[in-house]
Amino acid sequence: MIRCLTILASLVLLGGCALTDEIAASLSPKKETVAAPETPVYCYQTLGQVECYPAPLPPSQAGRLVGYYGSAPRALTGSGPARP
């Protein structure tokens, strides 16, 4: 009988922990997600910083490409940066 009460008490205590986690999760602030830009963005490295443009630069500048969102600015042949 004591064994059954011990098991029952353990289950109640563990159930309370799970309930506490659910309450804490419902009270914590929700994380906001940042939406991806709707227009294409092509970012290139300059001497001081990264600059982004709405259209890709000429292929001669492809070596400076650090990332993009949108259609690929050129065929990625294994050289140069990949999409982040």
C-alpha positions as CSV (number, residue, x, y, z in Angstrom):
1,M,0.0,0.0,0.0
2,I,2.8,2.4,0.9
3,R,4.5,1.6,-2.4
4,C,1.3,2.5,-4.3
5,L,1.0,5.8,-2.5
6,T,4.7,6.6,-3.2
7,I,4.2,6.0,-6.9
8,L,1.0,8.0,-6.9
9,A,2.7,10.9,-5.1
10,S,5.6,10.8,-7.6
11,L,3.2,10.9,-10.6
12,V,1.4,13.9,-9.1
13,L,4.6,15.8,-8.5
14,L,5.9,15.1,-12.0
15,G,2.6,16.1,-13.5
16,G,2.8,19.4,-11.6
17,C,6.2,20.0,-13.2
18,A,4.9,19.5,-16.6
19,L,2.0,21.8,-15.9
20,T,4.4,24.5,-14.5
21,D,6.4,24.3,-17.8
22,E,3.2,24.8,-19.8
23,I,2.2,27.8,-17.7
24,A,5.6,29.3,-18.0
25,A,5.7,28.9,-21.8
26,S,2.3,30.6,-22.1
27,L,3.4,33.5,-20.0
28,S,6.7,34.1,-21.8
29,P,6.8,36.7,-24.5
30,K,6.5,35.5,-28.0
31,K,9.4,35.8,-30.3
32,E,8.7,38.0,-33.4
33,T,9.9,36.7,-36.7
34,V,11.4,39.0,-39.3
35,A,9.8,38.7,-42.7
36,A,12.1,38.3,-45.7
37,P,12.1,41.2,-48.1
38,E,9.7,41.0,-51.0
39,T,12.1,42.7,-53.5
40,P,15.4,41.1,-54.5
41,V,18.5,42.2,-52.6
42,Y,22.1,41.7,-53.8
43,C,24.8,42.6,-51.3
44,Y,28.4,43.3,-52.3
45,Q,31.6,43.8,-50.2
46,T,33.2,47.3,-50.5
47,L,36.3,48.6,-48.8
48,G,34.5,49.7,-45.7
49,Q,31.2,47.8,-45.5
50,V,28.7,45.7,-47.3
51,E,26.3,47.6,-49.7
52,C,23.1,46.1,-51.0
53,Y,21.3,46.9,-54.3
54,P,17.9,45.9,-55.7
55,A,19.6,44.5,-58.9
56,P,22.8,42.5,-59.4
57,L,25.9,44.4,-60.4
58,P,27.7,43.5,-63.7
59,P,29.4,40.0,-63.8
60,S,32.8,41.7,-63.4
61,Q,31.8,42.5,-59.8
62,A,30.6,38.9,-59.0
63,G,33.6,38.2,-56.8
64,R,32.4,40.8,-54.3
65,L,29.0,39.2,-53.9
66,V,28.5,38.2,-50.3
67,G,24.8,37.3,-50.3
68,Y,21.5,37.7,-52.1
69,Y,17.8,37.2,-51.7
70,G,15.9,36.6,-54.9
71,S,16.9,34.9,-58.2
72,A,20.5,34.0,-58.7
73,P,22.5,36.9,-60.1
74,R,24.6,34.5,-62.3
75,A,25.1,30.8,-62.7
76,L,26.9,29.5,-59.6
77,T,29.6,27.3,-61.0
78,G,31.3,26.5,-57.8
79,S,33.4,29.6,-57.6
80,G,32.4,32.7,-55.7
81,P,30.0,32.9,-52.8
82,A,26.9,30.8,-52.4
83,R,23.6,31.9,-51.2
84,P,23.6,32.4,-47.4
